Amino acid sequence: MNYILNFSLLLSLIMFLGGFYVFCSKFKHLLVVLLSLEFMVLSVYMSLFIYLGMFIYESYFSIIFLVFSVCESVLGISILISMIRVYGSGYYEVFNLIKC
């Protein structure tokens, strides 16, 4: 049982580091950044669910965490949609204010 717990926590750490790598390296398009952030939130949720699974009230905190992560993703997608409507693109290059 302890090996399964350690493997699951190691897997969530690898998932988090993979999402962080994509977040740091692919910063041109906002959708890729949002997907990497959601992948990192999913790995944190997995590690919290495994860690809090040893206690009695783990489902309440897990549901609250999921609600906040869904609100965060909806906010990110609404920002992406408004950016595409205003600037015509989802790239960060359209935010350059110093255009010559």
Buried (B, 14 or more C-beta within 10 A) or exposed (E): EEEEEEEBBEBBEEBBEBBBEBBEEEEEBBBBBBBBBBBBBBBBBBBBBBBBEEEEEBEEEBEEBEEEBEEBBEEBBEEBEEBBEEEEEBBEEEEEEEEE
